Amino acid sequence: MVYEGYCTINQIKERCLILLSDTSKDTQLEECGTEASRHVDELIRAYITVPVDGLPAESKEPFIFHQVPLTVGKIPDQIGYITADFGAAIFLRRYMPAKYGGEWWTVALGKIEELIRSNWYKGAFEFV
């Protein structure tokens, strides 16, 4: 299986309080990390920037994306942290239901909403 996630397995393990040396659940953690990454893709898909003809597609700004899934090596740390939070929530709900994973989902959702609000939403409200 090729791991195509935005976070590391160890980031998810830390959130789930699994020893980093415990490799017994690595396959499940990889699956949850990949699933969380695809969820992040769907949340940021509306904010994909289409490169303008004649201008380079690459940008030095950390949160300008031109495609999903994001290109390896160009994934901002914040996306990795958010993905690990979602991954922990998915893993806990699926494989350790006695532990409460909803907290990690709420944390991740708050972080991604703040990331979107602070980096992409530039509009202004006009009251009539």
C-alpha positions as CSV (number, residue, x, y, z in Angstrom):
1,M,0.0,0.0,0.0
2,V,1.3,3.4,-0.9
3,Y,0.8,5.9,1.8
4,E,-0.6,9.1,0.4
5,G,-1.4,11.2,3.5
6,Y,-0.6,14.7,4.6
7,C,0.5,13.6,8.1
8,T,2.7,11.0,9.5
9,I,1.6,7.9,11.3
10,N,3.5,9.1,14.4
11,Q,1.4,12.3,14.5
12,I,-1.7,10.2,14.7
13,K,-0.2,7.9,17.2
14,E,0.7,10.8,19.5
15,R,-2.9,12.0,19.4
16,C,-4.3,8.6,20.1
17,L,-1.8,7.9,22.9
18,I,-0.3,4.9,21.1
19,L,3.4,4.3,21.7
20,L,5.5,5.3,18.7
21,S,7.3,1.9,18.9
22,D,4.0,0.0,18.6
23,T,3.7,-0.9,15.0
24,S,0.8,-3.3,15.4
25,K,-1.8,-0.8,14.1
26,D,0.3,1.0,11.4
27,T,-1.7,-0.4,8.5
28,Q,-5.0,1.0,10.1
29,L,-3.3,4.3,10.9
30,E,-2.1,4.6,7.3
31,E,-5.6,4.0,6.1
32,C,-7.0,6.6,8.5
33,G,-4.3,9.1,7.5
34,T,-5.1,8.7,3.8
35,E,-8.8,9.0,4.5
36,A,-8.3,12.1,6.6
37,S,-6.1,13.6,3.8
38,R,-8.9,13.1,1.2
39,H,-11.3,14.7,3.6
40,V,-9.0,17.8,3.8
41,D,-8.9,17.8,0.0
42,E,-12.6,18.1,-0.1
43,L,-12.6,21.0,2.4
44,I,-10.0,23.0,0.5
45,R,-11.2,22.0,-3.0
46,A,-13.3,25.2,-3.2
47,Y,-10.2,27.3,-2.7
48,I,-8.0,25.8,-5.4
49,T,-6.3,28.6,-7.4
50,V,-6.2,28.2,-11.2
51,P,-2.8,29.4,-12.5
52,V,-3.1,32.4,-14.8
53,D,-1.8,31.8,-18.4
54,G,1.7,33.0,-18.7
55,L,2.4,33.1,-15.0
56,P,4.2,30.3,-13.1
57,A,1.9,27.9,-11.3
58,E,4.1,27.8,-8.3
59,S,3.7,30.4,-5.5
60,K,5.8,31.2,-2.6
61,E,2.7,31.8,-0.5
62,P,2.2,28.8,1.8
63,F,-1.5,28.3,1.3
64,I,-2.0,28.7,-2.5
65,F,-3.0,25.3,-3.9
66,H,-3.4,24.5,-7.6
67,Q,-4.6,20.9,-7.3
68,V,-5.6,18.2,-4.9
69,P,-4.2,15.9,-3.7
70,L,-1.5,18.3,-2.7
71,T,2.0,17.7,-4.0
72,V,4.4,16.0,-1.6
73,G,7.0,18.4,-0.4
74,K,4.6,21.4,-0.8
75,I,2.2,20.5,2.1
76,P,2.2,23.2,4.7
77,D,2.8,22.0,8.3
78,Q,-0.6,23.3,9.3
79,I,-2.3,21.0,6.8
80,G,-0.3,18.1,8.3
81,Y,-1.4,19.0,11.9
82,I,-5.1,19.3,10.8
83,T,-4.9,16.0,8.9
84,A,-3.4,14.2,11.9
85,D,-6.3,15.5,14.1
86,F,-8.9,14.2,11.5
87,G,-6.9,10.9,11.3
88,A,-6.9,10.5,15.0
89,A,-10.7,11.0,15.1
90,I,-11.3,8.5,12.3
91,F,-8.9,5.9,13.9
92,L,-10.5,6.3,17.4
93,R,-14.0,6.0,16.1
94,R,-13.2,3.0,14.0
95,Y,-10.7,0.9,16.0
96,M,-10.9,2.2,19.6
97,P,-14.6,3.1,20.1
98,A,-14.2,3.1,23.9
99,K,-12.1,6.2,23.5
100,Y,-13.8,9.4,22.4
101,G,-12.6,10.6,18.9
102,G,-15.1,13.4,18.5
103,E,-12.9,15.8,20.3
104,W,-10.2,15.4,17.7
105,W,-12.7,15.9,14.9
106,T,-13.9,19.1,16.5
107,V,-10.4,20.4,17.0
108,A,-9.5,19.6,13.3
109,L,-12.7,21.2,12.0
110,G,-12.0,24.4,14.0
111,K,-8.4,24.5,12.7
112,I,-9.4,24.1,9.1
113,E,-12.1,26.7,9.4
114,E,-9.6,29.1,10.9
115,L,-7.1,28.3,8.1
116,I,-9.7,29.0,5.4
117,R,-11.0,32.1,7.1
118,S,-7.5,33.6,7.6
119,N,-6.0,32.7,4.2
120,W,-8.8,32.6,1.6
121,Y,-11.8,34.5,2.8
122,K,-11.1,38.1,1.8
123,G,-14.6,39.4,1.4
124,A,-16.4,42.1,3.3
125,F,-20.0,42.1,4.6
126,E,-22.2,44.9,3.4
127,F,-25.3,45.6,5.4
128,V,-28.3,46.9,3.6
